[in-house]
Structure formats: C-alpha cells, structure tokens
Amino acid sequence: MLPTFTLLAAVGVCFRLALSWALKRRFNLYLSVPQAFAGAVLVLAGLPDWVKPLPYPLPLSLTLGALLPDFLTRRG
C-alpha cells in the first residue's frame, strides 16, 4: 500500500500533465512556472501552519507533484 504522500504527489503530477495536455491541444499554450516562483510556493507549502504569512490550502505533496515538471525540465 502506498503512503498518502506518494499518492498525493502522483495526483499532482497527473493533474499537471492533464492540464498541460489540454492547454496545448486546445489553445496551443505551454504551461510553465518560473523555478524561483515554484520554489517559493513549495517552501510556503512546507511551512507549518503557525508560521505561514498567508493561508495556503494545498498539502506539500500535491504542490510538489504539480510543480515537479518545472524543477526537472528547463524551458526556453
């Protein structure tokens, strides 16, 4: 049985791939997030609730899964 962290990361990756595919197919747009912004969002998701400067409702694993393609690939 897979832990919840792994399942949520897989859901994040699948959501990102489906969104990218739909945007590319329908509107010919490519979804990419700058690495600095992706890192800031990932740090915000990893902070404990009492330290967060603003509320961020998504868990760390889902955020990591959704932003993982931006960390692994570099687009020009």
Secondary structure, DSSP 8 states (H G I E B T S, - for coil): ---HHHHHHHHHHHHHHHHHHHHHHHH-------HHHHHHHHHHHHS-TTT-SS---S-HHHHHHHHHHHHH----
